[in-house]
Amino acid sequence: MELRYNGTGNVVIEGKEAVCHLYTNKEEGGVLFKLEVQDALASELTFPRILEQLYVELSNGYRVILLNCTRVGGTSSKIPSGITTFTFNAKYHITDFGSGEEFENKFDSIYFYTLGLLDWGGIYAYGIDKEYKVFDEKKEDISIYEDEEILVSYGVSGSFLPVHESELARDIIELKQESYFKIEFKKATELNNFFDVFKKIKRLAEFTALKTIHPNRIEAYSNSNFDMIDEHKFIRKINVLSSEVNETIPSSYDGIERLVTIHLEELARNDSFNKYMSRYDLFEPIIELYLEMLYNKDISNVRLFLSIIEALETYHSRFKANTIDDFNVRLQTLLGEMTESNKKYYEDFLLGESNNKNQRFIFLKNRLADLLLADNKVSFDIGDIERMEFSDVISSTRNYYIHYDESIKTRARILSEEEISIYNRTLLVILEFHLYTEIGFINEQYLLKKLYQRWERASSILDIERAFTHKYGEQKNS
C-alpha cells in the first residue's frame, strides 16, 4: 500500500514530547504515523505499545484524531542526528470533529457508503417518468435488522439534478449514486462496535451479491458533537478513515462475473438478517471460508474444491451433527420418518454399505451423504456420478489431493482437474442451498432453481462437453 505524507505536528504522550509525521492512503484506508524523539538511544518503553486516542494538529493546520493505534516493528535510531523513531498504525483517522479536547469516542449513528450494490439493493436515487425524463426518486431507507441495541437500514443517496439554467452550461453533467448501510445504536457507543456490526452485515451482503464490498467513505454522527447556529443545533458530520475503507475489487469464480440472484428484497421477505445475526457465531467460519474463495480471483480449481469441501464439513459439524453421537441421533430421526422399505437404502446411503455402527467419528463421506440427502427435500443434479457413489467419489478425491496417495485411485474414482471444475459448481449449489435454508428460504424448489441459474447444472455442462468431444474430437477446457 502506498502512503502519502500529510504533514508534521508536535504531540505530548505520557509527558514525553515528540514530533509526529502522518501518512495516509485514503483509497485503501491506510493510516500510519511516526513519532520522533530527541534521544538517539531512547528506550522501547518510551511510549506504550497501544495508544487509544491521539490528537494531532499538523503545522499546515490539518487536525486529526487517531484511534486504536498500535506499535508496528521496533524503534529506529539515528545516532548522528540524535533521533529515535517509533512507528504506529492507526485503525481510525477522524476529522471534522470540532474541539479536540472535548472529543469523545462515542457515536449514535454511522453511514457506510458503498459502490456496486444498487442492483442487489433494488432501490435507486432516480426514476424515469412516462416521458423518459429523469427525476429524483424519494425512497425511504429499508430496515433490515433491529434488536434491543441496534438498528440497521439500507438506503441510496444521489447527486442533485440541475435546478438552475446556469448548471446546464456544463459540458458534462454527472449523476452519481451510492448505496449505504446506516447503523444506529440506541445508546451512544465506540467506533469499534459499529465496525463489528458492519462486518457482519457486509459478509451476508457479499455472500448473497457474490461480490466484495468495501465502503468508499464513512460518516459518523454524535448527538453530543454539534454546532449551534442562531439557537439551532446542527449535528456535525464526522469523517472516518479506516482500514475497512478500500476500493471495490471485482471478484469472480473461474474468471466469470456472476449475476446477482439473491436480492435484498428476498432477504427481507425471508427475515434473513435476523436469522443470520441471531446465530452469527455459528455462521462466521463458514461465511469466512466462502468469502475467501470469493476474494481470491486467482484460486485454482483444486484449491477451490478443497475450500468448498472444508466449508461443507464445517457447516455440517455446526448445524447438523458435531459428534458421532449427534450423527447417530440425527440418523435415527431421519430413518424414523421413512418407510421400512426405504430404511435400508438410506442407511446404506448415509453410512456406507458397511453400516459400521461402531465407528468413532463422522467421516467426510457421511457428512457429504447427509448434505446430499438434504432431508429428502430436493434432489441435486450430480452429473454422471451415481447417487450412492457421490459422497465416496468426492471424499476420495479430497483425500487424494490432500495426501497424494496414488493407491487411492485403485480403490475409488478420483475426479480429474477438468471434472473438478464442473463439480465445484455442484458443491457450491449444495453449500449455498443449506446456508440459504438456514437464513429462512423455505421454498426449496424455487431456491434450487435460482442456484442453478447462478452455477448451472453439472449434467448440462457435461452434455456440452460431450458435444464438443463428438464434433471436434477433443475436450473443451472448462
Secondary structure, 3 states (H helix, E strand, C coil): CCCEEEEEEEEEECCEEEEEEEEEECCCCEEEEEEEECCCCCCHHHCCCEEEEEEEEECCCCEEEEEEEEECCCCEEECCCCEEEEEEEEEEEEECCCCCCCCCCCEEEEEEEECCCHHHHCCCCEEECCCCCEEECCCCCEEEEECCCEEEEEEEEECCCCCCHHHHHCCCCCCCEEEEEEEEEEEEECHHHHHHHHHHHHHHHHHHHCCCCCEEEEEEECCCCEEEECCEEEECCEEEEECCCCCCCCCCECCECCCCCCCHHHHHHCCHHHHHHHCHHHHHHHHHHHHHHHHCCCCCHHHHHHHHHHHHHHHHHHHCCCCHHHHHHHHHHHHHCCCHHHHHHHHHHHHCCCCCCCCCCCCHHHHHHHHHHHHHCCCCCCCCCCHHHHHHHHHHHHHHHHHCCCCHHHHCCCCCHHHHHHHHHHHHHHHHHHHHHHCCCCCHHHHHHHHHHHHCCHHHHHHHHHHHHHHHCCCCCC
